[in-house]
């Protein structure tokens, strides 16, 4: 009889719970759609490519603009891609700009250095640097530095939450305490301990200290702002628990957190909704941005 290693999971069950590409039998087809839709977005939308927000090669973002651009400055939504911190690229996720720009926001699709090339602490710092760069630079590009929002899918949901737990003036003295105005985690990972204990850690190399320190469930949100946590109905009990546990933990600190289960969605179809300007997810993020 196998022994449990996390909650009621033995090793095989925990590995299966977090193996999204095996759980979703058409995952490869979804990723191919992401790439195809992203190519179409780059062909049809106005955007600035590979803007450097930091010194390393991985610290680049693309900015997509609504069409037409109004005279007034627009809110900016930073999207952080998933891939378990070790795979995928902003080039695979340009399609999200279709849904987010339709909400009246300039959309920044960000890259970060993948693990294990960089440690988890550095990935968190890079996403913070991306938001700091946007605050300092978006005004000249038509954006409003006072209306920065952030969202992310899967591992990007984790990195989204870490930005909300940032003491921004301590990170850089020129930044306001309430840098992020709203956030949305999509199928996010907010408790890293099961990640440390499952097959993924063979590549990630998380230790217990890093797992605890970089788990948003153990963090305190820095400033109150709306947090929407979306998770697919078909994702499995651990993904549902991840969002519920973060909502419980952060609500205890006074944060405004709402969990929304998306009917019929799995780990890949939920993000695909951002390719549709009128999808439930796109509209929900727009409503969150408008407060």
C-alpha positions as CSV (number, residue, x, y, z in Angstrom):
1,X,0.0,0.0,0.0
2,X,1.4,3.4,-1.0
3,X,1.9,6.0,1.7
4,X,0.5,9.5,1.4
5,X,2.9,12.3,0.9
6,X,0.5,15.3,0.7
7,X,-3.0,15.4,2.2
8,X,-4.7,12.2,1.0
9,X,-2.4,11.8,-2.1
10,X,0.2,9.2,-2.6
11,X,3.0,9.9,-5.0
12,X,1.2,8.5,-8.1
13,X,-2.0,10.3,-7.3
14,X,-0.3,13.7,-6.6
15,X,1.7,13.4,-9.8
16,X,-1.5,12.7,-11.8
17,X,-3.3,15.6,-10.2
18,X,-0.8,18.1,-11.5
19,X,0.0,16.5,-14.9
20,X,-2.3,18.7,-16.9
21,X,-1.1,17.5,-20.3
22,X,-2.1,14.0,-19.5
23,X,-5.4,14.9,-17.7
24,X,-6.5,16.9,-20.8
25,X,-6.3,14.5,-23.7
26,X,-6.4,17.2,-26.3
27,X,-3.8,19.5,-24.6
28,X,-1.5,19.4,-27.6
29,X,-4.3,20.6,-29.8
30,X,-5.1,23.5,-27.4
31,X,-1.4,24.6,-27.4
32,X,-1.4,24.5,-31.2
33,X,-4.5,26.7,-31.2
34,X,-2.7,29.1,-28.8
35,X,0.2,29.5,-31.3
36,X,-2.1,29.9,-34.3
37,X,-4.3,32.4,-32.6
38,X,-1.2,34.3,-31.4
39,X,0.1,34.5,-34.9
40,X,-3.2,35.9,-36.0
41,X,-3.2,38.5,-33.2
42,X,0.3,39.7,-34.2
43,X,-0.9,39.9,-37.8
44,X,-4.0,42.0,-37.1
45,X,-3.3,44.1,-34.0
46,X,-1.0,47.0,-33.4
47,X,1.7,46.1,-31.0
48,X,5.2,46.9,-29.8
49,X,7.4,43.9,-29.6
50,X,10.2,42.9,-27.2
51,X,10.3,45.9,-25.0
52,X,13.1,45.4,-22.4
53,X,11.9,45.9,-18.8
54,X,15.1,44.4,-17.2
55,X,18.7,43.5,-18.1
56,X,18.4,39.8,-18.7
57,X,17.4,38.3,-22.1
58,X,14.2,36.9,-20.6
59,X,13.0,40.2,-19.4
60,X,10.9,41.3,-22.4
61,X,7.3,42.2,-23.0
62,X,5.0,42.9,-25.9
63,X,2.4,45.7,-25.7
64,X,-0.9,45.4,-27.7
65,X,-3.1,48.3,-28.2
66,X,-6.9,48.6,-28.7
67,X,-8.0,49.9,-32.1
68,X,-8.8,52.7,-32.3
69,X,-6.8,54.2,-29.5
70,X,-8.7,57.0,-27.7
71,X,-7.2,60.3,-26.8
72,X,-7.3,59.6,-23.1
73,X,-4.8,57.3,-21.4
74,X,-6.0,53.7,-21.0
75,X,-5.6,51.2,-18.2
76,X,-2.9,48.5,-18.7
77,X,-3.3,44.8,-18.0
78,X,-0.1,42.7,-17.7
79,X,-0.7,39.1,-18.6
80,X,1.7,36.4,-17.2
81,X,1.8,33.1,-19.0
82,X,1.8,29.6,-17.5
83,X,3.9,26.5,-18.3
84,X,4.8,25.5,-14.7
85,X,7.5,28.2,-14.6
86,X,9.6,26.1,-17.0
87,X,7.9,26.2,-20.4
88,X,6.1,28.3,-23.0
89,X,6.6,31.9,-24.0
90,X,4.9,35.2,-24.5
91,X,4.8,34.4,-28.2
92,X,2.4,31.6,-27.5
93,X,0.0,33.9,-25.7
94,X,-0.4,37.0,-27.8
95,X,-4.0,35.8,-28.4
96,X,-5.0,37.0,-24.9
97,X,-4.7,40.6,-26.1
98,X,-7.9,40.0,-28.2
99,X,-10.0,39.6,-25.1
100,X,-8.2,42.1,-22.9
101,X,-7.8,44.9,-25.4
102,X,-11.6,44.6,-26.0
103,X,-12.1,45.6,-22.4
104,X,-10.5,48.9,-23.2
105,X,-7.0,48.1,-21.8
106,X,-3.5,48.1,-23.3
107,X,-2.3,44.6,-22.9
108,X,1.3,43.7,-21.9
109,X,2.2,40.1,-22.5
110,X,5.3,39.4,-20.5
111,X,8.2,36.9,-20.7
112,X,10.3,35.9,-17.7
113,X,13.4,33.7,-17.5
114,X,12.3,30.0,-17.2
115,X,13.3,27.6,-14.5
116,X,15.7,26.1,-13.8
117,X,17.8,28.7,-15.6
118,X,16.7,31.1,-13.0
119,X,15.4,30.3,-9.5
120,X,11.8,31.0,-8.4
121,X,12.9,34.1,-6.4
122,X,14.2,35.6,-9.6
123,X,11.0,34.9,-11.6
124,X,9.0,36.7,-8.9
125,X,11.4,39.6,-9.0
126,X,11.2,39.8,-12.8
127,X,7.4,40.1,-12.8
128,X,7.7,42.8,-10.2
129,X,10.2,44.6,-12.4
130,X,7.8,44.3,-15.4
131,X,5.1,46.2,-13.4
132,X,7.6,48.8,-12.2
133,X,8.7,49.4,-15.8
134,X,5.1,49.8,-16.9
135,X,4.4,52.3,-14.2
136,X,7.4,54.3,-15.3
137,X,6.9,54.1,-19.0
138,X,3.3,53.5,-20.1
139,X,2.3,57.2,-20.0
140,X,4.4,57.9,-23.2
141,X,2.7,54.9,-24.8
142,X,-0.9,55.9,-24.1
143,X,-1.3,54.1,-20.8
144,X,-2.3,55.3,-17.4
145,X,0.3,54.4,-14.8
146,X,-2.3,54.8,-12.1
147,X,-4.4,52.0,-13.6
148,X,-2.2,48.9,-13.7
149,X,-3.9,45.5,-13.6
150,X,-2.4,42.0,-13.7
151,X,-3.6,38.6,-14.6
152,X,-2.0,35.2,-15.3
153,X,-2.7,31.6,-16.1
154,X,-1.5,28.6,-14.1
155,X,2.1,29.4,-13.0
156,X,1.3,32.9,-14.2
157,X,-1.6,33.0,-11.6
158,X,1.0,32.3,-8.9
159,X,3.2,35.1,-10.2
160,X,0.2,37.4,-10.4
161,X,-0.6,36.8,-6.7
162,X,3.0,37.5,-5.7
163,X,2.8,40.9,-7.3
164,X,-0.2,41.7,-5.0
165,X,1.8,40.8,-2.0
166,X,4.6,43.3,-2.9
167,X,5.6,46.2,-0.7
168,X,6.1,48.4,-3.7
169,X,7.8,51.5,-2.1
170,X,10.2,49.0,-0.5
171,X,10.8,47.3,-3.9
172,X,11.6,50.8,-5.4
173,X,11.1,54.1,-3.7
174,X,9.5,55.8,-6.7
175,X,6.6,53.3,-6.8
176,X,3.2,53.9,-5.1
177,X,2.0,51.6,-2.4
178,X,-1.1,50.6,-4.5
179,X,0.6,49.9,-7.8
180,X,-1.8,47.1,-8.8
181,X,-5.5,48.1,-9.0
182,X,-7.0,44.7,-9.7
183,X,-5.8,41.1,-10.5
184,X,-7.1,37.9,-11.9
185,X,-5.6,34.5,-11.3
186,X,-6.7,31.9,-13.9
187,X,-6.2,28.3,-12.7
188,X,-3.4,29.5,-10.5
189,X,-1.0,27.7,-8.1
190,X,-0.9,29.4,-4.7
191,X,0.4,26.6,-2.5
192,X,3.7,25.4,-3.8
193,X,4.2,22.5,-1.4
194,X,2.4,19.9,-3.6
195,X,4.5,21.2,-6.5
196,X,7.7,20.6,-4.5
197,X,6.5,17.1,-3.7
198,X,5.3,16.0,-7.1
199,X,7.2,15.0,-10.3
200,X,7.5,18.7,-11.4
201,X,10.2,19.3,-8.9
202,X,12.6,17.1,-10.7
203,X,13.1,20.1,-13.0
204,X,12.1,23.0,-10.7
205,X,14.3,22.1,-7.8
206,X,12.3,23.8,-5.1
207,X,13.4,23.4,-1.5
208,X,11.0,23.5,1.5
209,X,12.1,27.0,2.4
210,X,11.5,28.5,-1.1
211,X,8.2,26.6,-1.3
212,X,6.9,28.1,1.9
213,X,8.3,31.6,1.2
214,X,6.9,31.9,-2.4
215,X,3.5,30.3,-1.7
216,X,0.9,33.1,-1.9
217,X,-1.2,31.3,0.7
218,X,1.5,32.2,3.2
219,X,1.8,35.8,2.1
220,X,-0.1,38.9,3.1
221,X,-1.7,41.1,0.4
222,X,0.1,44.5,0.5
223,X,-2.9,46.7,-0.3
224,X,-6.5,45.9,-0.7
225,X,-7.6,45.6,-4.3
226,X,-10.1,43.2,-6.0
227,X,-8.7,39.7,-6.8
228,X,-10.7,37.4,-9.0
229,X,-9.7,33.7,-9.0
230,X,-11.1,31.7,-11.9
231,X,-10.7,28.0,-12.1
232,X,-12.2,25.4,-14.5
233,X,-14.9,23.1,-13.3
234,X,-13.0,20.1,-14.9
235,X,-9.6,20.9,-13.5
236,X,-9.6,18.5,-10.5
237,X,-9.8,18.9,-6.7
238,X,-6.3,20.3,-6.2
239,X,-6.7,23.2,-8.6
240,X,-10.1,24.0,-7.0
241,X,-8.5,23.8,-3.5
242,X,-5.6,26.1,-4.6
243,X,-8.0,28.9,-5.4
244,X,-10.3,28.3,-2.4
245,X,-7.4,28.2,0.0
246,X,-6.0,31.5,-1.3
247,X,-9.4,33.2,-1.0
248,X,-9.7,32.0,2.6
249,X,-6.2,33.1,3.5
250,X,-6.4,36.5,2.0
251,X,-10.0,37.3,3.0
252,X,-8.8,36.9,6.6
253,X,-6.4,39.8,5.9
254,X,-9.2,42.0,4.5
255,X,-8.7,41.4,0.8
256,X,-11.6,41.4,-1.6
257,X,-11.3,37.9,-3.2
258,X,-13.9,36.1,-5.3
259,X,-13.6,32.6,-6.6
260,X,-15.4,31.8,-9.9
261,X,-15.7,28.3,-11.2
262,X,-16.0,28.3,-15.0
263,X,-18.5,25.5,-16.1
264,X,-17.1,23.0,-18.6
265,X,-13.6,24.4,-18.6
266,X,-10.4,22.4,-18.2
267,X,-6.9,23.8,-17.7
268,X,-6.4,24.8,-21.3
269,X,-9.9,25.8,-22.5
270,X,-10.2,28.3,-19.7
271,X,-7.3,30.4,-21.0
272,X,-8.5,30.0,-24.5
273,X,-11.5,32.1,-23.6
274,X,-9.2,35.2,-23.7
275,X,-9.1,34.8,-27.5
276,X,-12.8,35.8,-27.5
277,X,-13.6,39.5,-26.7
278,X,-17.1,38.6,-25.5
279,X,-16.3,35.5,-23.5
280,X,-17.3,35.2,-19.9
281,X,-13.7,35.4,-18.7
282,X,-12.8,38.4,-20.8
283,X,-15.9,40.3,-19.6
284,X,-15.2,39.3,-16.0
285,X,-11.7,40.6,-16.1
286,X,-13.0,43.8,-17.7
287,X,-15.6,44.2,-14.9
288,X,-12.9,43.7,-12.3
289,X,-10.7,46.4,-13.9
290,X,-13.5,48.8,-13.9
291,X,-14.1,48.2,-10.2
